Amino acid sequence: MAVKNEKFLIQTRGFNDIIDITLKVDDVIKNSIQIQDVKNGVIHIFAQGSTVSLTTLEYEPGLIKDIPEILDELIPQKRDYHHNKTWHDGNGYAHIRAAIMGSGITVPYVNGQMELGTYQQIVLMDFDNKPRTRSIIVQMIY
């Protein structure tokens, strides 16, 4: 078994910014395959930070609106969070959203292709209350 690590950066707007990163992850796999000639394995994608998440979904305009609306109902920005009292940064909601959604996902790849469903993309969700530069770690295991 071998492990290869790659990293890329994504600029976000914060405030529930949802960004499709599927093609960037696919580029990591394709570049690695060219170098290592490895066609099958598992890829783990991890977002560094406590106010950002990764998941899969159908990246389409309706869901891009639905998800933030539902999260605003479940975990509203305008609430009295203990985190905000401690740090005075106003992003307690972002930490909770990220903790619930999770910071990493694992996807198998076969013959150099991720085994995603037809309407399934890998997305980054930035919940923080300001724009950020996010680091994404991609680890290939083969």
N, CA, C and O atoms as CSV, one atom per row, in Angstrom:
chain,resi,resn,atom,element,x,y,z
A,1,MET,N,N,0.849,-1.178,0.000
A,1,MET,CA,C,0.000,0.000,0.000
A,1,MET,C,C,0.891,1.236,0.000
A,1,MET,O,O,1.905,1.286,0.697
A,2,ALA,N,N,0.503,2.222,-0.783
A,2,ALA,CA,C,1.226,3.492,-0.857
A,2,ALA,C,C,0.245,4.634,-0.604
A,2,ALA,O,O,-0.961,4.493,-0.810
A,3,VAL,N,N,0.781,5.761,-0.158
A,3,VAL,CA,C,-0.024,6.944,0.121
A,3,VAL,C,C,0.634,8.140,-0.549
A,3,VAL,O,O,1.849,8.318,-0.475
A,4,LYS,N,N,-0.186,8.958,-1.204
A,4,LYS,CA,C,0.295,10.189,-1.836
A,4,LYS,C,C,-0.572,11.333,-1.340
A,4,LYS,O,O,-1.797,11.214,-1.306
A,5,ASN,N,N,0.050,12.438,-0.957
A,5,ASN,CA,C,-0.679,13.605,-0.463
A,5,ASN,C,C,-0.513,14.783,-1.405
A,5,ASN,O,O,0.580,15.048,-1.903
A,6,GLU,N,N,-1.600,15.480,-1.640
A,6,GLU,CA,C,-1.605,16.713,-2.432
A,6,GLU,C,C,-2.426,17.746,-1.667
A,6,GLU,O,O,-3.203,17.406,-0.775
A,7,LYS,N,N,-2.242,19.000,-2.028
A,7,LYS,CA,C,-2.970,20.083,-1.381
A,7,LYS,C,C,-3.304,21.129,-2.430
A,7,LYS,O,O,-2.496,21.408,-3.316
A,8,PHE,N,N,-4.502,21.713,-2.330
A,8,PHE,CA,C,-4.830,22.863,-3.169
A,8,PHE,C,C,-5.627,23.863,-2.348
A,8,PHE,O,O,-6.195,23.520,-1.311
A,9,LEU,N,N,-5.664,25.099,-2.820
A,9,LEU,CA,C,-6.335,26.193,-2.120
A,9,LEU,C,C,-7.585,26.607,-2.873
A,9,LEU,O,O,-7.632,26.563,-4.102
A,10,ILE,N,N,-8.598,27.010,-2.115
A,10,ILE,CA,C,-9.860,27.506,-2.678
A,10,ILE,C,C,-10.184,28.830,-1.995
A,10,ILE,O,O,-10.155,28.923,-0.768
A,11,GLN,N,N,-10.490,29.843,-2.783
A,11,GLN,CA,C,-10.952,31.125,-2.252
A,11,GLN,C,C,-12.466,31.049,-2.073
A,11,GLN,O,O,-13.180,30.622,-2.980
A,12,THR,N,N,-12.952,31.459,-0.910
A,12,THR,CA,C,-14.389,31.417,-0.646
A,12,THR,C,C,-14.905,32.804,-0.266
A,12,THR,O,O,-14.142,33.721,0.037
A,13,ARG,N,N,-16.225,32.915,-0.296
A,13,ARG,CA,C,-16.878,34.158,0.136
A,13,ARG,C,C,-17.394,34.040,1.567
A,13,ARG,O,O,-17.836,35.033,2.145
A,14,GLY,N,N,-17.343,32.834,2.150
A,14,GLY,CA,C,-17.933,32.621,3.475
A,14,GLY,C,C,-19.447,32.646,3.387
A,14,GLY,O,O,-20.005,32.609,2.290
A,15,PHE,N,N,-20.116,32.709,4.525
A,15,PHE,CA,C,-21.576,32.834,4.598
A,15,PHE,C,C,-22.295,31.787,3.744
A,15,PHE,O,O,-23.102,32.140,2.884
A,16,ASN,N,N,-22.010,30.512,3.973
A,16,ASN,CA,C,-22.658,29.400,3.268
A,16,ASN,C,C,-22.234,29.269,1.812
A,16,ASN,O,O,-22.984,28.726,1.001
A,17,ASP,N,N,-21.065,29.750,1.473
A,17,ASP,CA,C,-20.562,29.604,0.108
A,17,ASP,C,C,-20.401,28.117,-0.200
A,17,ASP,O,O,-19.748,27.396,0.555
A,18,ILE,N,N,-20.983,27.661,-1.288
A,18,ILE,CA,C,-20.916,26.257,-1.690
A,18,ILE,C,C,-20.197,26.200,-3.035
A,18,ILE,O,O,-20.637,26.807,-4.012
A,19,ILE,N,N,-19.075,25.459,-3.073
A,19,ILE,CA,C,-18.217,25.431,-4.251
A,19,ILE,C,C,-17.999,23.988,-4.691
A,19,ILE,O,O,-17.619,23.138,-3.885
A,20,ASP,N,N,-18.238,23.716,-5.959
A,20,ASP,CA,C,-18.000,22.393,-6.538
A,20,ASP,C,C,-16.497,22.222,-6.748
A,20,ASP,O,O,-15.893,22.964,-7.522
A,21,ILE,N,N,-15.890,21.253,-6.067
A,21,ILE,CA,C,-14.448,21.016,-6.206
A,21,ILE,C,C,-14.154,19.679,-6.900
A,21,ILE,O,O,-13.017,19.207,-6.889
A,22,THR,N,N,-15.174,19.078,-7.496
A,22,THR,CA,C,-15.015,17.761,-8.118
A,22,THR,C,C,-13.898,17.743,-9.152
A,22,THR,O,O,-13.069,16.834,-9.148
A,23,LEU,N,N,-13.865,18.733,-10.034
A,23,LEU,CA,C,-12.848,18.747,-11.091
A,23,LEU,C,C,-11.444,18.922,-10.533
A,23,LEU,O,O,-10.494,18.346,-11.063
A,24,LYS,N,N,-11.300,19.702,-9.481
A,24,LYS,CA,C,-9.976,19.867,-8.865
A,24,LYS,C,C,-9.490,18.544,-8.262
A,24,LYS,O,O,-8.318,18.189,-8.395
A,25,VAL,N,N,-10.392,17.823,-7.602
A,25,VAL,CA,C,-10.031,16.528,-7.031
A,25,VAL,C,C,-9.707,15.541,-8.161
A,25,VAL,O,O,-8.749,14.774,-8.067
A,26,ASP,N,N,-10.496,15.569,-9.204
A,26,ASP,CA,C,-10.248,14.697,-10.346
A,26,ASP,C,C,-8.881,14.980,-10.970
A,26,ASP,O,O,-8.190,14.053,-11.391
A,27,ASP,N,N,-8.488,16.251,-11.033
A,27,ASP,CA,C,-7.159,16.603,-11.553
A,27,ASP,C,C,-6.045,15.978,-10.708
A,27,ASP,O,O,-5.037,15.514,-11.242
A,28,VAL,N,N,-6.235,15.970,-9.387
A,28,VAL,CA,C,-5.235,15.356,-8.502
A,28,VAL,C,C,-5.085,13.879,-8.839
A,28,VAL,O,O,-3.969,13.367,-8.927
A,29,ILE,N,N,-6.203,13.200,-9.027
A,29,ILE,CA,C,-6.149,11.773,-9.363
A,29,ILE,C,C,-5.447,11.573,-10.708
A,29,ILE,O,O,-4.551,10.736,-10.823
A,30,LYS,N,N,-5.844,12.324,-11.703
A,30,LYS,CA,C,-5.274,12.149,-13.048
A,30,LYS,C,C,-3.774,12.449,-13.062
A,30,LYS,O,O,-3.010,11.736,-13.712
A,31,ASN,N,N,-3.345,13.495,-12.353
A,31,ASN,CA,C,-1.916,13.806,-12.279
A,31,ASN,C,C,-1.148,12.699,-11.575
A,31,ASN,O,O,-0.036,12.358,-11.977
A,32,SER,N,N,-1.732,12.142,-10.532
A,32,SER,CA,C,-1.071,11.073,-9.801
A,32,SER,C,C,-0.979,9.812,-10.647
A,32,SER,O,O,0.040,9.122,-10.630
A,33,ILE,N,N,-2.035,9.513,-11.383
A,33,ILE,CA,C,-2.038,8.330,-12.240
A,33,ILE,C,C,-0.940,8.434,-13.293
A,33,ILE,O,O,-0.267,7.446,-13.586
A,34,GLN,N,N,-0.755,9.615,-13.861
A,34,GLN,CA,C,0.289,9.803,-14.872
A,34,GLN,C,C,1.668,9.541,-14.287
A,34,GLN,O,O,2.528,8.957,-14.947
A,35,ILE,N,N,1.874,9.970,-13.058
A,35,ILE,CA,C,3.180,9.822,-12.415
A,35,ILE,C,C,3.373,8.399,-11.882
A,35,ILE,O,O,4.432,7.807,-12.087
A,36,GLN,N,N,2.373,7.847,-11.205
A,36,GLN,CA,C,2.503,6.565,-10.509
A,36,GLN,C,C,1.961,5.377,-11.297
A,36,GLN,O,O,2.241,4.231,-10.949
A,37,ASP,N,N,1.189,5.631,-12.354
A,37,ASP,CA,C,0.531,4.571,-13.112
A,37,ASP,C,C,-0.314,3.678,-12.194
A,37,ASP,O,O,-0.266,2.451,-12.277
A,38,VAL,N,N,-1.090,4.332,-11.316
A,38,VAL,CA,C,-1.989,3.632,-10.403
A,38,VAL,C,C,-3.409,3.989,-10.802
A,38,VAL,O,O,-3.746,5.170,-10.892
A,39,LYS,N,N,-4.239,3.001,-11.041
A,39,LYS,CA,C,-5.577,3.264,-11.547
A,39,LYS,C,C,-6.692,3.010,-10.535
A,39,LYS,O,O,-7.816,3.471,-10.734
A,40,ASN,N,N,-6.406,2.290,-9.463
A,40,ASN,CA,C,-7.442,1.942,-8.491
A,40,ASN,C,C,-6.980,2.264,-7.073
A,40,ASN,O,O,-5.813,2.084,-6.726
A,41,GLY,N,N,-7.918,2.744,-6.268
A,41,GLY,CA,C,-7.600,3.050,-4.879
A,41,GLY,C,C,-8.727,3.811,-4.214
A,41,GLY,O,O,-9.884,3.748,-4.629
A,42,VAL,N,N,-8.359,4.522,-3.183
A,42,VAL,CA,C,-9.297,5.339,-2.419
A,42,VAL,C,C,-8.693,6.719,-2.283
A,42,VAL,O,O,-7.486,6.868,-2.095
A,43,ILE,N,N,-9.538,7.720,-2.378
A,43,ILE,CA,C,-9.075,9.086,-2.185
A,43,ILE,C,C,-9.841,9.683,-1.002
A,43,ILE,O,O,-11.065,9.578,-0.920
A,44,HIS,N,N,-9.099,10.306,-0.096
A,44,HIS,CA,C,-9.731,10.985,1.029
A,44,HIS,C,C,-9.479,12.475,0.862
A,44,HIS,O,O,-8.345,12.906,0.656
A,45,ILE,N,N,-10.552,13.258,0.952
A,45,ILE,CA,C,-10.471,14.704,0.783
A,45,ILE,C,C,-10.826,15.325,2.127
A,45,ILE,O,O,-11.851,14.992,2.721
A,46,PHE,N,N,-9.970,16.230,2.604
A,46,PHE,CA,C,-10.123,16.815,3.942
A,46,PHE,C,C,-9.967,18.330,3.847
A,46,PHE,O,O,-9.027,18.822,3.222
A,47,ALA,N,N,-10.885,19.067,4.466
A,47,ALA,CA,C,-10.830,20.530,4.515
A,47,ALA,C,C,-10.254,20.962,5.853
A,47,ALA,O,O,-10.780,20.596,6.904
A,48,GLN,N,N,-9.173,21.742,5.820
A,48,GLN,CA,C,-8.587,22.245,7.057
A,48,GLN,C,C,-9.403,23.435,7.559
A,48,GLN,O,O,-9.693,24.360,6.799
A,49,GLY,N,N,-9.766,23.407,8.821
A,49,GLY,CA,C,-10.504,24.515,9.417
A,49,GLY,C,C,-11.732,24.014,10.156
A,49,GLY,O,O,-12.259,22.943,9.855
A,50,SER,N,N,-12.174,24.785,11.112
A,50,SER,CA,C,-13.306,24.369,11.942
A,50,SER,C,C,-14.608,25.070,11.567
A,50,SER,O,O,-15.599,24.947,12.286
A,51,THR,N,N,-14.622,25.808,10.446
A,51,THR,CA,C,-15.852,26.449,9.970
A,51,THR,C,C,-16.108,26.112,8.500
A,51,THR,O,O,-16.803,26.846,7.797
A,52,VAL,N,N,-15.544,25.005,8.051
A,52,VAL,CA,C,-15.673,24.570,6.656
A,52,VAL,C,C,-15.994,23.085,6.628
A,52,VAL,O,O,-15.583,22.345,7.522
A,53,SER,N,N,-16.726,22.642,5.610
A,53,SER,CA,C,-17.107,21.244,5.477
A,53,SER,C,C,-16.964,20.775,4.044
A,53,SER,O,O,-16.918,21.567,3.103
A,54,LEU,N,N,-16.895,19.455,3.911
A,54,LEU,CA,C,-16.954,18.802,2.608
A,54,LEU,C,C,-18.081,17.791,2.629
A,54,LEU,O,O,-18.328,17.139,3.644
A,55,THR,N,N,-18.758,17.667,1.512
A,55,THR,CA,C,-19.796,16.657,1.363
A,55,THR,C,C,-19.993,16.396,-0.115
A,55,THR,O,O,-19.294,16.963,-0.955
A,56,THR,N,N,-20.950,15.533,-0.429
A,56,THR,CA,C,-21.349,15.348,-1.814
A,56,THR,C,C,-22.813,15.729,-1.936
A,56,THR,O,O,-23.597,15.554,-1.003
A,57,LEU,N,N,-23.164,16.247,-3.090
A,57,LEU,CA,C,-24.552,16.563,-3.388
A,57,LEU,C,C,-24.693,16.811,-4.875
A,57,LEU,O,O,-23.702,16.891,-5.601
A,58,GLU,N,N,-25.920,16.931,-5.317
A,58,GLU,CA,C,-26.162,17.351,-6.692
A,58,GLU,C,C,-25.989,18.867,-6.714
A,58,GLU,O,O,-26.785,19.602,-6.131
A,59,TYR,N,N,-24.950,19.318,-7.385
A,59,TYR,CA,C,-24.625,20.748,-7.419
A,59,TYR,C,C,-25.519,21.418,-8.452
A,59,TYR,O,O,-25.157,21.540,-9.622
A,60,GLU,N,N,-26.677,21.844,-8.004
A,60,GLU,CA,C,-27.644,22.510,-8.890
A,60,GLU,C,C,-28.254,23.687,-8.144
A,60,GLU,O,O,-28.268,23.699,-6.913
A,61,PRO,N,N,-28.764,24.686,-8.883
A,61,PRO,CA,C,-29.198,25.941,-8.253
A,61,PRO,C,C,-30.212,25.792,-7.125
A,61,PRO,O,O,-30.151,26.535,-6.145
A,62,GLY,N,N,-31.138,24.852,-7.244
A,62,GLY,CA,C,-32.136,24.684,-6.183
A,62,GLY,C,C,-31.518,24.261,-4.868
A,62,GLY,O,O,-31.812,24.844,-3.825
A,63,LEU,N,N,-30.658,23.244,-4.910
A,63,LEU,CA,C,-30.015,22.789,-3.669
A,63,LEU,C,C,-29.050,23.827,-3.119
A,63,LEU,O,O,-28.883,23.936,-1.904
A,64,ILE,N,N,-28.415,24.588,-3.997
A,64,ILE,CA,C,-27.486,25.634,-3.543
A,64,ILE,C,C,-28.239,26.696,-2.737
A,64,ILE,O,O,-27.648,27.364,-1.889
A,65,LYS,N,N,-29.521,26.851,-2.994
A,65,LYS,CA,C,-30.367,27.756,-2.198
A,65,LYS,C,C,-30.974,27.037,-0.998
A,65,LYS,O,O,-31.048,27.595,0.097
A,66,ASP,N,N,-31.410,25.787,-1.213
A,66,ASP,CA,C,-32.104,25.038,-0.146
A,66,ASP,C,C,-31.217,24.790,1.064
A,66,ASP,O,O,-31.646,24.992,2.200
A,67,ILE,N,N,-29.995,24.359,0.834
A,67,ILE,CA,C,-29.127,23.988,1.957
A,67,ILE,C,C,-28.886,25.163,2.909
A,67,ILE,O,O,-29.086,25.000,4.112
A,68,PRO,N,N,-28.463,26.349,2.425
A,68,PRO,CA,C,-28.299,27.471,3.361
A,68,PRO,C,C,-29.596,27.869,4.062
A,68,PRO,O,O,-29.580,28.250,5.233
A,69,GLU,N,N,-30.713,27.782,3.350
A,69,GLU,CA,C,-31.990,28.140,3.980
A,69,GLU,C,C,-32.317,27.185,5.126
A,69,GLU,O,O,-32.740,27.628,6.194
A,70,ILE,N,N,-32.129,25.895,4.920
A,70,ILE,CA,C,-32.401,24.913,5.972
A,70,ILE,C,C,-31.430,25.089,7.136
A,70,ILE,O,O,-31.828,25.020,8.299
A,71,LEU,N,N,-30.144,25.317,6.816
A,71,LEU,CA,C,-29.163,25.524,7.884
A,71,LEU,C,C,-29.471,26.785,8.690
A,71,LEU,O,O,-29.256,26.816,9.901
A,72,ASP,N,N,-29.974,27.823,8.022
A,72,ASP,CA,C,-30.356,29.042,8.754
A,72,ASP,C,C,-31.517,28.780,9.709
A,72,ASP,O,O,-31.603,29.402,10.768
A,73,GLU,N,N,-32.408,27.863,9.341
A,73,GLU,CA,C,-33.511,27.502,10.236
A,73,GLU,C,C,-33.018,26.663,11.412
A,73,GLU,O,O,-33.413,26.887,12.556
A,74,LEU,N,N,-32.149,25.693,11.117
A,74,LEU,CA,C,-31.676,24.779,12.152
A,74,LEU,C,C,-30.627,25.401,13.069
A,74,LEU,O,O,-30.661,25.216,14.286
A,75,ILE,N,N,-29.704,26.133,12.477
A,75,ILE,CA,C,-28.571,26.717,13.213
A,75,ILE,C,C,-28.447,28.183,12.775
A,75,ILE,O,O,-27.581,28.516,11.966
A,76,PRO,N,N,-29.303,29.052,13.302
A,76,PRO,CA,C,-29.333,30.442,12.840
A,76,PRO,C,C,-28.078,31.225,13.218
A,76,PRO,O,O,-27.459,30.983,14.254
A,77,GLN,N,N,-27.725,32.162,12.355
A,77,GLN,CA,C,-26.584,33.034,12.651
A,77,GLN,C,C,-26.881,33.920,13.844
A,77,GLN,O,O,-26.015,34.133,14.692
A,78,LYS,N,N,-28.076,34.431,13.915
A,78,LYS,CA,C,-28.457,35.373,14.967
A,78,LYS,C,C,-29.002,34.631,16.171
A,78,LYS,O,O,-30.212,34.564,16.383
A,79,ARG,N,N,-28.101,34.081,16.948
A,79,ARG,CA,C,-28.446,33.373,18.172
A,79,ARG,C,C,-27.351,33.650,19.185
A,79,ARG,O,O,-26.234,34.011,18.815
A,80,ASP,N,N,-27.660,33.485,20.430
A,80,ASP,CA,C,-26.706,33.759,21.498
A,80,ASP,C,C,-25.857,32.508,21.758
A,80,ASP,O,O,-26.194,31.694,22.618
A,81,TYR,N,N,-24.750,32.358,21.009
A,81,TYR,CA,C,-23.881,31.182,21.151
A,81,TYR,C,C,-22.813,31.438,22.215
A,81,TYR,O,O,-22.280,32.544,22.307
A,82,HIS,N,N,-22.503,30.429,23.009
A,82,HIS,CA,C,-21.458,30.542,24.024
A,82,HIS,C,C,-20.103,30.852,23.389
A,82,HIS,O,O,-19.299,31.593,23.954
A,83,HIS,N,N,-19.859,30.277,22.209
A,83,HIS,CA,C,-18.601,30.542,21.487
A,83,HIS,C,C,-18.411,32.044,21.256
A,83,HIS,O,O,-17.313,32.573,21.428
A,84,ASN,N,N,-19.483,32.715,20.869
A,84,ASN,CA,C,-19.383,34.153,20.590
A,84,ASN,C,C,-19.076,34.957,21.853
A,84,ASN,O,O,-18.388,35.976,21.797
A,85,LYS,N,N,-19.585,34.496,22.976
A,85,LYS,CA,C,-19.291,35.176,24.239
A,85,LYS,C,C,-17.823,35.012,24.617
A,85,LYS,O,O,-17.217,35.908,25.204
A,86,THR,N,N,-17.265,33.862,24.274
A,86,THR,CA,C,-15.866,33.580,24.596
A,86,THR,C,C,-14.915,34.310,23.666
A,86,THR,O,O,-13.965,34.947,24.120
A,87,TRP,N,N,-15.168,34.221,22.348
A,87,TRP,CA,C,-14.217,34.726,21.359
A,87,TRP,C,C,-14.640,36.031,20.695
A,87,TRP,O,O,-13.814,36.688,20.061
A,88,HIS,N,N,-15.903,36.419,20.824
A,88,HIS,CA,C,-16.410,37.678,20.261
A,88,HIS,C,C,-16.182,37.790,18.754
A,88,HIS,O,O,-15.954,38.884,18.238
A,89,ASP,N,N,-16.244,36.655,18.048
A,89,ASP,CA,C,-16.029,36.683,16.602
A,89,ASP,C,C,-17.300,36.445,15.794
A,89,ASP,O,O,-17.275,36.520,14.565
A,90,GLY,N,N,-18.407,36.160,16.471
A,90,GLY,CA,C,-19.699,36.062,15.803
A,90,GLY,C,C,-19.879,34.868,14.886
A,90,GLY,O,O,-20.805,34.860,14.075
A,91,ASN,N,N,-19.019,33.852,14.986
A,91,ASN,CA,C,-19.153,32.724,14.066
A,91,ASN,C,C,-19.432,31.395,14.772
A,91,ASN,O,O,-19.074,30.333,14.261
A,92,GLY,N,N,-20.057,31.450,15.921
A,92,GLY,CA,C,-20.409,30.220,16.624
A,92,GLY,C,C,-21.257,29.297,15.766
A,92,GLY,O,O,-21.063,28.082,15.772
A,93,TYR,N,N,-22.199,29.879,15.023
A,93,TYR,CA,C,-23.050,29.086,14.133
A,93,TYR,C,C,-22.216,28.335,13.095
A,93,TYR,O,O,-22.536,27.196,12.753
A,94,ALA,N,N,-21.154,28.958,12.593
A,94,ALA,CA,C,-20.312,28.345,11.555
A,94,ALA,C,C,-19.597,27.109,12.084
A,94,ALA,O,O,-19.464,26.113,11.374
A,95,HIS,N,N,-19.142,27.171,13.316
A,95,HIS,CA,C,-18.479,26.017,13.928
A,95,HIS,C,C,-19.456,24.846,14.088
A,95,HIS,O,O,-19.099,23.696,13.834
A,96,ILE,N,N,-20.666,25.141,14.503
A,96,ILE,CA,C,-21.661,24.088,14.706
A,96,ILE,C,C,-22.051,23.459,13.373
A,96,ILE,O,O,-22.129,22.235,13.264
A,97,ARG,N,N,-22.297,24.284,12.360
A,97,ARG,CA,C,-22.646,23.756,11.033
A,97,ARG,C,C,-21.537,22.850,10.503
A,97,ARG,O,O,-21.807,21.759,10.000
A,98,ALA,N,N,-20.300,23.302,10.617
A,98,ALA,CA,C,-19.169,22.515,10.113
A,98,ALA,C,C,-19.019,21.206,10.893
A,98,ALA,O,O,-18.723,20.164,10.308
A,99,ALA,N,N,-19.223,21.259,12.201
A,99,ALA,CA,C,-19.093,20.047,13.015
A,99,ALA,C,C,-20.148,19.011,12.619
A,99,ALA,O,O,-19.861,17.815,12.579
A,100,ILE,N,N,-21.345,19.463,12.333
A,100,ILE,CA,C,-22.419,18.548,11.950
A,100,ILE,C,C,-22.198,17.995,10.543
A,100,ILE,O,O,-22.438,16.811,10.308
A,101,MET,N,N,-21.750,18.819,9.614
A,101,MET,CA,C,-21.566,18.403,8.217
A,101,MET,C,C,-20.317,17.543,8.027
A,101,MET,O,O,-20.318,16.631,7.200
A,102,GLY,N,N,-19.260,17.818,8.776
A,102,GLY,CA,C,-18.037,17.027,8.663
A,102,GLY,C,C,-16.992,17.672,7.770
A,102,GLY,O,O,-17.313,18.452,6.873
A,103,SER,N,N,-15.740,17.336,8.031
A,103,SER,CA,C,-14.630,18.000,7.329
A,103,SER,C,C,-13.953,17.139,6.269
A,103,SER,O,O,-13.019,17.599,5.612
A,104,GLY,N,N,-14.402,15.902,6.089
A,104,GLY,CA,C,-13.755,15.063,5.096
A,104,GLY,C,C,-14.677,14.007,4.531
A,104,GLY,O,O,-15.670,13.624,5.149
A,105,ILE,N,N,-14.325,13.541,3.332
A,105,ILE,CA,C,-15.060,12.454,2.692
A,105,ILE,C,C,-14.064,11.508,2.021
A,105,ILE,O,O,-12.938,11.898,1.709
A,106,THR,N,N,-14.480,10.287,1.806
A,106,THR,CA,C,-13.664,9.281,1.140
A,106,THR,C,C,-14.420,8.770,-0.077
A,106,THR,O,O,-15.611,8.466,-0.006
A,107,VAL,N,N,-13.704,8.680,-1.200
A,107,VAL,CA,C,-14.311,8.232,-2.451
A,107,VAL,C,C,-13.397,7.188,-3.100
A,107,VAL,O,O,-12.200,7.436,-3.243
A,108,PRO,N,N,-13.928,6.040,-3.491
A,108,PRO,CA,C,-13.101,5.085,-4.233
A,108,PRO,C,C,-12.929,5.555,-5.683
A,108,PRO,O,O,-13.773,6.272,-6.221
A,109,TYR,N,N,-11.828,5.140,-6.295
A,109,TYR,CA,C,-11.675,5.375,-7.733
A,109,TYR,C,C,-11.241,4.079,-8.395
A,109,TYR,O,O,-10.426,3.328,-7.859
A,110,VAL,N,N,-11.795,3.837,-9.556
A,110,VAL,CA,C,-11.556,2.613,-10.310
A,110,VAL,C,C,-11.210,3.015,-11.742
A,110,VAL,O,O,-11.910,3.818,-12.359
A,111,ASN,N,N,-10.129,2.451,-12.257
A,111,ASN,CA,C,-9.645,2.799,-13.598
A,111,ASN,C,C,-9.476,4.304,-13.757
A,111,ASN,O,O,-9.748,4.867,-14.818
A,112,GLY,N,N,-9.024,4.942,-12.687
A,112,GLY,CA,C,-8.734,6.369,-12.721
A,112,GLY,C,C,-9.939,7.280,-12.608
A,112,GLY,O,O,-9.800,8.495,-12.744
A,113,GLN,N,N,-11.117,6.731,-12.363
A,113,GLN,CA,C,-12.350,7.527,-12.271
A,113,GLN,C,C,-12.956,7.402,-10.877
A,113,GLN,O,O,-13.068,6.301,-10.338
A,114,MET,N,N,-13.347,8.538,-10.296
A,114,MET,CA,C,-14.040,8.484,-9.020
A,114,MET,C,C,-15.382,7.791,-9.206
A,114,MET,O,O,-16.052,7.977,-10.222
A,115,GLU,N,N,-15.764,7.002,-8.232
A,115,GLU,CA,C,-17.015,6.252,-8.277
A,115,GLU,C,C,-18.147,7.089,-7.680
A,115,GLU,O,O,-18.801,6.677,-6.722
A,116,LEU,N,N,-18.366,8.265,-8.257
A,116,LEU,CA,C,-19.457,9.148,-7.838
A,116,LEU,C,C,-20.701,8.823,-8.650
A,116,LEU,O,O,-20.609,8.341,-9.779
A,117,GLY,N,N,-21.855,9.088,-8.073
A,117,GLY,CA,C,-23.107,8.905,-8.797
A,117,GLY,C,C,-23.237,9.934,-9.911
A,117,GLY,O,O,-22.498,10.917,-9.957
A,118,THR,N,N,-24.175,9.696,-10.793
A,118,THR,CA,C,-24.374,10.560,-11.958
A,118,THR,C,C,-24.554,12.021,-11.562
A,118,THR,O,O,-23.985,12.909,-12.197
A,119,TYR,N,N,-25.324,12.274,-10.538
A,119,TYR,CA,C,-25.607,13.649,-10.115
A,119,TYR,C,C,-24.928,13.987,-8.786
A,119,TYR,O,O,-25.462,14.764,-7.994
A,120,GLN,N,N,-23.777,13.417,-8.549
A,120,GLN,CA,C,-23.088,13.583,-7.270
A,120,GLN,C,C,-21.758,14.297,-7.496
A,120,GLN,O,O,-20.884,13.799,-8.205
A,121,GLN,N,N,-21.621,15.460,-6.888
A,121,GLN,CA,C,-20.381,16.214,-6.943
A,121,GLN,C,C,-19.819,16.389,-5.537
A,121,GLN,O,O,-20.544,16.297,-4.547
A,122,ILE,N,N,-18.514,16.644,-5.468
A,122,ILE,CA,C,-17.840,16.927,-4.200
A,122,ILE,C,C,-17.883,18.435,-4.013
A,122,ILE,O,O,-17.446,19.190,-4.882
A,123,VAL,N,N,-18.410,18.868,-2.878
A,123,VAL,CA,C,-18.532,20.309,-2.637
A,123,VAL,C,C,-17.900,20.714,-1.315
A,123,VAL,O,O,-17.894,19.965,-0.338
A,124,LEU,N,N,-17.375,21.920,-1.325
A,124,LEU,CA,C,-16.878,22.582,-0.126
A,124,LEU,C,C,-17.951,23.563,0.309
A,124,LEU,O,O,-18.525,24.273,-0.516
A,125,MET,N,N,-18.221,23.600,1.605
A,125,MET,CA,C,-19.168,24.570,2.168
A,125,MET,C,C,-18.428,25.393,3.209
A,125,MET,O,O,-17.952,24.867,4.215
A,126,ASP,N,N,-18.338,26.696,2.951
A,126,ASP,CA,C,-17.674,27.585,3.905
A,126,ASP,C,C,-18.746,28.342,4.678
A,126,ASP,O,O,-19.500,29.128,4.106
A,127,PHE,N,N,-18.803,28.097,5.971
A,127,PHE,CA,C,-19.830,28.689,6.817
A,127,PHE,C,C,-19.351,29.934,7.564
A,127,PHE,O,O,-20.158,30.603,8.210
A,128,ASP,N,N,-18.066,30.258,7.490
A,128,ASP,CA,C,-17.539,31.369,8.292
A,128,ASP,C,C,-18.195,32.688,7.894
A,128,ASP,O,O,-18.870,32.772,6.868
A,129,ASN,N,N,-17.989,33.713,8.714
A,129,ASN,CA,C,-18.624,35.009,8.492
A,129,ASN,C,C,-17.702,36.000,7.780
A,129,ASN,O,O,-17.810,37.211,7.973
A,130,LYS,N,N,-16.795,35.471,6.957
A,130,LYS,CA,C,-15.901,36.304,6.159
A,130,LYS,C,C,-15.291,35.445,5.054
A,130,LYS,O,O,-15.275,34.220,5.168
A,131,PRO,N,N,-14.796,36.061,3.999
A,131,PRO,CA,C,-14.095,35.302,2.955
A,131,PRO,C,C,-12.843,34.646,3.526
A,131,PRO,O,O,-12.222,35.163,4.454
A,132,ARG,N,N,-12.487,33.503,2.956
A,132,ARG,CA,C,-11.325,32.761,3.446
A,132,ARG,C,C,-10.592,32.112,2.275
A,132,ARG,O,O,-11.143,31.934,1.189
A,133,THR,N,N,-9.348,31.769,2.531
A,133,THR,CA,C,-8.602,30.881,1.655
A,133,THR,C,C,-8.567,29.539,2.356
A,133,THR,O,O,-8.022,29.426,3.454
A,134,ARG,N,N,-9.142,28.520,1.737
A,134,ARG,CA,C,-9.266,27.212,2.355
A,134,ARG,C,C,-8.252,26.240,1.758
A,134,ARG,O,O,-8.053,26.196,0.544
A,135,SER,N,N,-7.620,25.468,2.628
A,135,SER,CA,C,-6.685,24.430,2.210
A,135,SER,C,C,-7.412,23.095,2.176
A,135,SER,O,O,-8.063,22.695,3.141
A,136,ILE,N,N,-7.285,22.420,1.047
A,136,ILE,CA,C,-7.894,21.114,0.875
A,136,ILE,C,C,-6.773,20.087,0.705
A,136,ILE,O,O,-5.936,20.206,-0.189
A,137,ILE,N,N,-6.772,19.087,1.570
A,137,ILE,CA,C,-5.788,18.016,1.517
A,137,ILE,C,C,-6.431,16.834,0.792
A,137,ILE,O,O,-7.542,16.420,1.122
A,138,VAL,N,N,-5.725,16.304,-0.189
A,138,VAL,CA,C,-6.191,15.137,-0.922
A,138,VAL,C,C,-5.177,14.031,-0.697
A,138,VAL,O,O,-4.002,14.177,-1.037
A,139,GLN,N,N,-5.630,12.930,-0.128
A,139,GLN,CA,C,-4.753,11.806,0.147
A,139,GLN,C,C,-5.239,10.601,-0.667
A,139,GLN,O,O,-6.371,10.138,-0.529
A,140,MET,N,N,-4.336,10.121,-1.515
A,140,MET,CA,C,-4.635,8.935,-2.327
A,140,MET,C,C,-3.998,7.722,-1.677
A,140,MET,O,O,-2.822,7.745,-1.315
A,141,ILE,N,N,-4.771,6.676,-1.534
A,141,ILE,CA,C,-4.270,5.418,-0.967
A,141,ILE,C,C,-4.456,4.358,-2.044
A,141,ILE,O,O,-5.561,4.145,-2.543
A,142,TYR,N,N,-3.367,3.704,-2.389
A,142,TYR,CA,C,-3.422,2.690,-3.437
A,142,TYR,C,C,-2.471,1.568,-3.163
A,142,TYR,O,O,-2.387,0.623,-3.949
